[in-house]
Amino acid sequence: AGAFVLLAASPARTESDKIDLIPGGVVCDKVDQVCYDQRGANAAQTRRMFGEYAGTDVQKRLDKKSDWGTKKFTLSNGVKCNIPNRTCKKDEGEGERSKKITKHLFQAPMPQPR
C-alpha cells in the first residue's frame, strides 16, 4: 500500500517528460540515460544525473573517436539534434517540443571547456 501512496503523490508524467531540460543548456534523456550540451554528449553531466556507470559508458563511446554524440544525436522522443546546424527537429518538422529543446540547448552561453 505504501508504494501506491507514493505513486499517487508523484507528478503525472507524459511521453515528453522523459527529456529533462537542465539549467545551463543541458538536455538529459532519461530513457537512454545520456545528457547533452551544445557540444554533444556530456559524460560529466550524464554521471551527475544517472550515476557512475552511465557516465563511464558515455565517456567510452566518446573515446572511440567516432562521430557518436558529437555531430548529431537523436533523443528517445524522436527529436534529432544537429550540432553544427544548431537545430533540433522531428522527422515531421519542427514542433513545439523540438523548438523548446533547440532553444534550451543552443541559446545558452557556451559551456565551460571540458
N, C-alpha and C positions, 0 to 999 in steps of 0.2 A: 504494500500500500504506500510505503514511503516513496518509492520510485515514481508512482503515479502522481503523487502530490508535487514532486519535483518537476516532472514533465509539464504538468498543468500550469506551473508558475513560470516556466521559461517562455520567452517571447516566441511568437509564431515565426516560422522560417518559410521562405519561399525559395524556389529554384535559384533566383538571382542572389540570394543571401549567402551562397557558398563562396562568393567572391567578396573579400573584405578590402575596403579602401582604408589604408593605414596612414596616419599623418606623415607628411614628408614625401608624398608622392609614391608610396609603396602599395602594390596590389598583391594580395595573398589569396591563392586558390586553395580552399580547404579540401577539395576533392583530391587534387594532385599533390597537395602539401608542398607547394613551391611559392615563394614570394619573388616579385619582380619590381625593379625600379626602372627609370628611363634608360638604363644601360642594358637591361635584360634580367635574367635570373640572378638572384642575390642570395648567396649561401648564408651570409651573416644574418640577414633578416629572416630567412627560412628557419635557421637554427633558433632564433628568438621566438618565432611563432609556433614551430612544430617540433622542436627538440633537436638533440644532437644527431640522431640517425638521419633525419630528413635533411639537415644542413650538410652533413657529410656526403649524402647521396647527390645533392645539387653540386657540391664542390667537385666531386669525382666526375660528374657529367661535364662540367665546365672545363676541367683539366684535360679532357680528351681532345681539345683543340678543334672540335667540330664546330659547326655554327649553332649547335643546340643552345637555345635560351639567350643568344647574343644578338641575333638579327631579327628573328620572328619568333613568336610563341602563340599558342592557342590555349585559352582558358577553358575550363571544364564547361562553361556555359555557352561555348561556341564562338565567343568573341576572339578574333585573331588580331594580334598586335604586330605592327611592322615598325621596328625601332628606327631604321634610317628615315622612313617617311613620317615618323612620329604620329601614327594613327592606329586606332583600334576599330575594327568593323566586324559585323557578322556577314555571312555569305549573301544574305538578302538585303544588305545595305547598312547604313548607319542608323541604328535605333537609339532610343534614349539611353539605354544601359551602356552601349558601347561609347556613346558621346561622353557620358559621365566618367567612364574608365579612361578614355583618351585624355580628357581634361585633367583628371586627377594624376595620371601618370606623367604627362608631358608638360603641364603648366607649372609644376613645382620647380623651385630653383635646382640647378644641377646638384646631384648628390655628392657628398664628400668622396675623395678618392679612396679606393679600397686598399 
